[in-house]
Structures are given as C-alpha cells and as structure tokens.
Amino acid sequence: MNLIAIKQYLMQVKLATLNSLCGVFKTDPETMRCMLNHFIRKGCIRRCAKKTACGTSCFQCPMAKTEMEMYEWVVPQAMQMTSSIASV
C-alpha cells in the first residue's frame, strides 16, 4: 500500500467509505486516516460523513445514530484552472 495506489483508487471510484478503503488496502482505520489526510491537505479529497439508516424513516434504530466516514475524490483547484485554460 502506498499513497499513489490510494490516489489511483479514489480517482477511479470517486467515493469510498473508510471501511472499504481499509478492506481494499488491508490496513487499520487510523493508518488509513493518516494517509488520507495527506490528500485532504493537498485538496484532492474531502472527508464526508453520512448517517446510515436501516431503510425505514423512523430514525429510532441504533444504526440511524451512527455516521459512515466517507472520502470523495475532488479535482484540486489548480488542476481545474489548468484544464480550463487548456480548453480555451
């Protein structure tokens, strides 16, 4: 597992949970968070939190109170500016 592999994976899937990333790269959540923080600082990914639910709308079950930690690939602003200049 290295930063390039994580970057390539997130560029491909666009959105992934912390648990799925840990499963794919066979690492623990704390190590994965440290590696993901590198890309967060660079503006390549952002951390999202989404509440999970059991599928009903009552929000009474314990699952509705937990958050799923997700990471989304975003195009860094410097890359957006470069691609928009190139297309002109």
Secondary structure, 3 states (H helix, E strand, C coil): CCHHHHHHHHHHHCEEEHHHHHHHHCCCHHHHHHHHHHHHHHCCEEEEEEECCCCCCCCCCHHHHCEEEEEEECCCHHHHHHHHHHCC
